[in-house]
Amino acid sequence: MNNNKKMVEHLQQYGVISSEKVARVMETIDRALFVPDRTPAYADCPQEIGYNATISAPHMHATCLQLLEEKLQPGMHALDVGSGTGYLTACFAMLVGPQGRAIGVEHIPELVASSINNIEKSAAAPLLKKGSLSMHVGDGREGWPECAPYDAIHVGAAAPEMPQALLDQLKPGGRMVIPVGNIFQDLKVVDKNPDGSISIRSESSVRYVPLTSRDAQLQS
Ligand SMILES: C[S@@+](CC[C@H](N)C(=O)[O-])C[C@H]1O[C@@H](n2cnc3c(N)ncnc32)[C@H](O)[C@@H]1O
């Protein structure tokens, strides 16, 4: 697997990507710009990025983009909690466009700094410059209230239980995709109905690093 387009084609052939829109955005944002040097960028597995964190595997990025696709229309607001390398936040920004907002929140300041460097080399750079895409240091369990409510929330680390602040920041009609659990985790799809009630289903079993405090992560 030696280029980004081939990685996307491979995910299409294996039925992971069925959406043209998701295929196009993953082609546009080159994964190689987001992984550390000498890392096999296009292999379908997570890769170490330091600080006991990983960039998620391409098939997980594709799955989450597809689950959220309807809530990533131009002009919509998207929050990426545990934004790590910034890859998925950049994809969100491309989909919601310059009239939308894509916010990344990550609690390791060094990862936020490198995610900004990564994005500056990518097709999402103009959106970062104009401010529709922004990356922040913070505890993602608290969300990012300044730009709430969100049509789409993605959580890139496993929460021991559903964070109330994130449920509160979801717009009626909005959707959150979040891994929940400790050792055994389920990828949950959380829909906030127009009347404010919540519907939750499990998409699949997954394995993510924990959504935790910075100290706990650095000591793990
Ligand atoms: C699987 S990794 C990165 C995922 C990201 N989607 C990517 O592919 O680059 C999960 C990230 O969540 C971050 N994280 C864990 N707990 C957090 C918290 N409480 N607040 C913000 N970020 C957190 C970790 O530092 C890590 O970068």
The ligand as an SDF file (V2000), in Angstrom:
LIG
                    3D

 27 29  0  0  0  0  0  0  0  0999 V2000
   -6.7920    7.2840   19.4930 C   0  0  0  0  0  0  0  0  0  0  0  0
   -6.0120    8.7760   19.9120 S   0  0  0  0  0  0  0  0  0  0  0  0
   -6.1760    9.9150   18.5680 C   0  0  0  0  0  0  0  0  0  0  0  0
   -7.3730    9.8410   17.7410 C   0  0  0  0  0  0  0  0  0  0  0  0
   -7.4320   10.8170   16.6000 C   0  0  0  0  0  0  0  0  0  0  0  0
   -8.7480   10.6350   16.0610 N   0  0  0  0  0  0  0  0  0  0  0  0
   -6.4180   10.4930   15.5070 C   0  0  0  0  0  0  0  0  0  0  0  0
   -6.7060    9.5740   14.7380 O   0  0  0  0  0  0  0  0  0  0  0  0
   -5.3690   11.1420   15.4320 O   0  0  0  0  0  0  0  0  0  0  0  0
   -7.0600    9.4620   21.1710 C   0  0  0  0  0  0  0  0  0  0  0  0
   -6.6310   10.8090   21.6530 C   0  0  0  0  0  0  0  0  0  0  0  0
   -7.4610   11.1940   22.7570 O   0  0  0  0  0  0  0  0  0  0  0  0
   -6.6890   12.0100   23.5890 C   0  0  0  0  0  0  0  0  0  0  0  0
   -7.3750   12.1220   24.8910 N   0  0  0  0  0  0  0  0  0  0  0  0
   -7.5260   11.1860   25.8640 C   0  0  0  0  0  0  0  0  0  0  0  0
   -8.2200   11.6840   26.9070 N   0  0  0  0  0  0  0  0  0  0  0  0
   -8.5230   12.9810   26.5890 C   0  0  0  0  0  0  0  0  0  0  0  0
   -9.2220   14.0150   27.2550 C   0  0  0  0  0  0  0  0  0  0  0  0
   -9.7470   13.8630   28.4860 N   0  0  0  0  0  0  0  0  0  0  0  0
   -9.3470   15.2100   26.6410 N   0  0  0  0  0  0  0  0  0  0  0  0
   -8.8000   15.4050   25.3970 C   0  0  0  0  0  0  0  0  0  0  0  0
   -8.1200   14.4710   24.7190 N   0  0  0  0  0  0  0  0  0  0  0  0
   -7.9870   13.2590   25.2980 C   0  0  0  0  0  0  0  0  0  0  0  0
   -5.3370   11.3260   23.6060 C   0  0  0  0  0  0  0  0  0  0  0  0
   -4.2870   12.1860   24.0070 O   0  0  0  0  0  0  0  0  0  0  0  0
   -5.1990   10.8900   22.1540 C   0  0  0  0  0  0  0  0  0  0  0  0
   -4.5080   11.8340   21.3780 O   0  0  0  0  0  0  0  0  0  0  0  0
  1  2  1  0
  2  3  1  0
  2 10  1  0
  3  4  1  0
  4  5  1  0
  5  6  1  0
  5  7  1  0
  7  8  2  0
  7  9  1  0
 10 11  1  0
 11 12  1  0
 11 26  1  0
 12 13  1  0
 13 14  1  0
 13 24  1  0
 14 15  1  0
 14 23  1  0
 15 16  2  0
 16 17  1  0
 17 18  1  0
 17 23  2  0
 18 19  1  0
 18 20  2  0
 20 21  1  0
 21 22  2  0
 22 23  1  0
 24 25  1  0
 24 26  1  0
 26 27  1  0
M  CHG  2   2   1   9  -1
M  END
$$$$
